[in-house]
Amino acid sequence: MSSDPSDRWREAADSYSKACKGIMAMSQSIRYVGVLNRYGRTVAGFIRPGTRPMLNREQAKNEFFVLSTILRLSADTEGAIGKLEHILVRHEKIKMALIPMGNVACMITIDGEEPQYMQIVRDVKAHLNKISF
């Protein structure tokens, strides 16, 4: 691990990209996987090839910001109600899960028709628990 901040950031981004690719390979129902910083900005992320995004860039940015804000604000209540495990948002056409990972969070979107979406979320969480960032 380098001591230069730009090298450390690049190494972290590479690590996040590898994790995203591993998660994407877990299920054909995963449409998007990304790592977001505390402000909802994408550090690394991939849309499944051949998948048409449902949100434009601005809509996605706003959605990610809202979810990461909830994640950040929930840190204030950890002492009273425990650590947040994940955030799940269910829309008619898509499911979104945000899974905290220290200073960042993993965001996945899953096809709305997938009946086993919670199993996918559990599998992704188990995968992330095996990785050290």
C-alpha positions in Angstrom: 0.0 0.0 0.0 1.4 3.3 -1.1 1.7 6.4 1.2 0.9 8.8 -1.6 -2.8 9.8 -1.3 -3.5 9.6 -5.1 -1.9 6.1 -5.2 -4.0 5.0 -2.2 -7.2 6.3 -3.8 -6.3 4.5 -7.1 -5.6 1.2 -5.2 -8.9 1.5 -3.4 -10.8 2.3 -6.6 -9.2 -0.8 -8.2 -10.2 -2.9 -5.2 -13.8 -1.6 -5.4 -13.9 -2.3 -9.2 -12.8 -5.9 -8.6 -15.5 -6.3 -5.9 -18.1 -4.9 -8.2 -17.2 -7.3 -11.0 -17.4 -10.2 -8.6 -20.8 -9.1 -7.4 -22.1 -8.6 -11.0 -21.1 -12.2 -11.8 -23.3 -13.5 -8.9 -26.7 -13.1 -10.6 -28.0 -12.2 -14.1 -30.8 -10.2 -12.2 -28.2 -7.7 -11.0 -28.5 -4.7 -13.3 -26.0 -2.4 -11.6 -23.4 -2.6 -8.9 -21.4 0.3 -7.6 -19.5 1.6 -4.6 -20.6 5.0 -3.4 -18.9 7.4 -1.2 -20.6 9.1 1.7 -22.1 11.8 -0.6 -23.5 9.3 -3.0 -20.8 9.8 -5.7 -19.8 6.7 -7.6 -16.3 5.5 -6.8 -16.6 2.4 -9.0 -19.6 1.0 -10.7 -20.8 -1.1 -13.6 -24.0 -1.5 -15.5 -24.6 -5.0 -16.9 -23.8 -5.1 -20.6 -26.9 -4.8 -22.7 -28.9 -3.3 -19.8 -30.6 0.0 -20.6 -30.5 2.4 -17.6 -33.9 3.4 -16.2 -32.7 6.7 -14.7 -30.8 9.5 -16.5 -27.5 10.6 -15.0 -29.1 13.4 -12.8 -31.9 11.1 -11.5 -29.3 8.4 -10.6 -27.1 11.0 -8.9 -30.1 12.3 -6.8 -31.2 8.7 -5.9 -27.7 7.7 -4.8 -27.4 11.0 -2.8 -30.7 10.4 -0.9 -29.8 6.8 0.0 -26.3 7.7 1.1 -27.7 10.5 3.2 -30.0 8.1 5.0 -27.0 5.8 5.6 -25.0 8.7 7.0 -27.8 10.0 9.2 -28.5 6.5 10.6 -25.0 6.5 12.2 -26.4 8.8 14.9 -28.8 6.1 16.1 -26.4 3.1 16.0 -25.9 3.2 19.8 -29.7 3.0 20.4 -30.9 0.6 17.7 -27.8 -1.0 16.4 -25.7 -0.9 13.2 -27.6 -0.5 9.9 -27.3 -3.7 7.9 -28.7 -2.5 4.6 -31.3 -0.2 3.0 -33.7 -1.8 0.6 -35.9 0.3 -1.7 -38.6 -1.6 -3.7 -40.0 0.0 -6.8 -42.3 -1.7 -9.3 -39.6 -2.2 -11.9 -36.5 -2.5 -9.7 -35.1 -3.2 -6.3 -32.2 -1.2 -4.9 -30.0 -2.3 -2.0 -27.4 -0.1 -0.3 -25.0 -2.1 1.9 -22.6 -0.1 4.2 -18.9 -1.0 4.1 -17.1 1.3 6.4 -16.6 4.7 4.7 -18.3 3.6 1.5 -21.4 1.6 0.5 -22.2 -1.0 -2.1 -25.2 -0.2 -4.2 -26.9 -2.9 -6.3 -30.0 -2.7 -8.4 -31.9 -5.9 -9.1 -34.6 -6.6 -11.8 -38.0 -6.0 -10.4 -39.3 -9.4 -11.6 -36.7 -11.3 -9.6 -38.5 -13.2 -6.8 -35.3 -14.1 -5.0 -34.0 -10.6 -4.6 -33.5 -10.9 -0.8 -31.3 -14.0 -1.4 -29.2 -12.0 -3.8 -28.9 -9.2 -1.2 -27.8 -11.8 1.4 -25.3 -13.4 -1.0 -23.8 -9.9 -1.8 -23.5 -9.1 1.9 -21.8 -12.5 2.5 -19.4 -11.8 -0.4 -18.6 -8.3 0.9 -17.9 -9.7 4.4 -15.1 -11.8 2.9 -13.4 -8.8 1.3 -11.1 -6.4 3.1 -10.9 -2.9 1.6 
